[in-house]
Amino acid sequence: MASLNDFLASVQLPTMPQVAHELIHSLNDEDVPLARIRDAVCQDPTLALKLMRLANSARYGLQRQVGTVDEAIAIVGANQVRTLVLASCLSDNFPTLPGLDQNAFWAESQMCGGYAQWLAQHMGSDSDQAWLTGFMVRLGELIVGQAAPQFLPDIERLPSYPGARWQREMAALGFTEGQVIAELARRWNFPEAIVRALETAADPLAAKPFSRLGAILYMAELLAESGTTVSQELIDELPPELLMALQVDSNWLAAHLPEAQAHAGHSLIH
């Protein structure tokens, strides 16, 4: 099997626009000025338009129309705007794969982000960072499908079950989609916490040191792969050590999961 670096050298990697690089750099700044986010977003009129449309959507229930990017950022929230714009840049610059249901792919990516955000909120972690990282975890599959399309049918074959895709990727390639996107995130200078979480998402209990965000991603992706109806059986099969590490009770999880659906419904994607 090829090493991950050799694998990535065999394919044309996505090129991120300048707005994305500026926003990635700002992820390491806890007090990023609103003007810095506004100036970055305004470099791309399409992104600015998507943001205005989101701010004026029924989600925010405003009695008047938002007319400027500054107003839209104030309504949506600077941190959330940053993560949503980055997600939109990522989705626009990754390849489209024949044979992969694009609508289902992006829907699951947003669902994973939503579950990660919801879990992070209840654990006192950075929920915007969790949303973005959860959204990113499947992106590596798009690189896998471009570099080694012969493996994609097996990775995506049905029937499937939560976690099967990671296992199939490891068997075929020796690494997972999360590890692929982690390496790209490292090259793009994403915060180390995001890189580490993506690297460890498929097997967080084996990771040393333990990544709390990686464990959140693991749980979020298993829930997202189950679709809109998460079975009690899946919850019962979550590793007790993982629940203990995250200080999550399985009964609480089962009772409150419907709340998580609300977190996956807003985006600047497409």
DAFEN-V933715 format. One line per field, one symbol per residue. ss: DSSP state (H for helix, E for strand, - for the rest). phi: phi as a letter, one per 20 degrees, with the letter a starting at -180 (. if undefined). burial: 1 if it has 24 or more other C-alpha atoms within 12 Angstrom, else 0. Layout:
ss = ???
phi = ???
burial = ???
This chain:
ss = ---HHHHHH--------HHHHHHHHH-------HHHHHHHH---HHHHHHHHHHH--HHH--------HHHHHHHH-HHHHHHHHHHHHHHHH--------HHHHHHHHHHHHHHHHHHHHHH---HHHHHHHHHH--HHHHHHHHH-HHHHHHH--------HHHHHHHHHH---HHHHHHHHHHH----HHHHHHHHHHHHHHH-----HHHHHHHHHHHHHH------HHHHHH--HHHHHHH---HHHHHHHHHHHHHHH------
phi = .ffffffffecfefdefggffffffffedfcffgfffgfffffcgffffffffffeffgelfeceedcfgffffffogffggffffffffffdefedfndffffffffffffgfffffffgfdmeffffffffffffefgfffgfeecffefgffefdfcbgnffgfffffednbdgffffffffffemfggffgffffdffbffefcffdffffffgfffffffeneceffffffefggffgffeldefffgffdggffgfedecadfl
burial = 000100110000110110111111111000000101110111000011011111110000000001001111111111111111111111100110000000001111111111111111010001111111111111111111111100110111000011101101110010111111111110010111111111111111100000111111111111111110010001100100011001011100100010011011111111
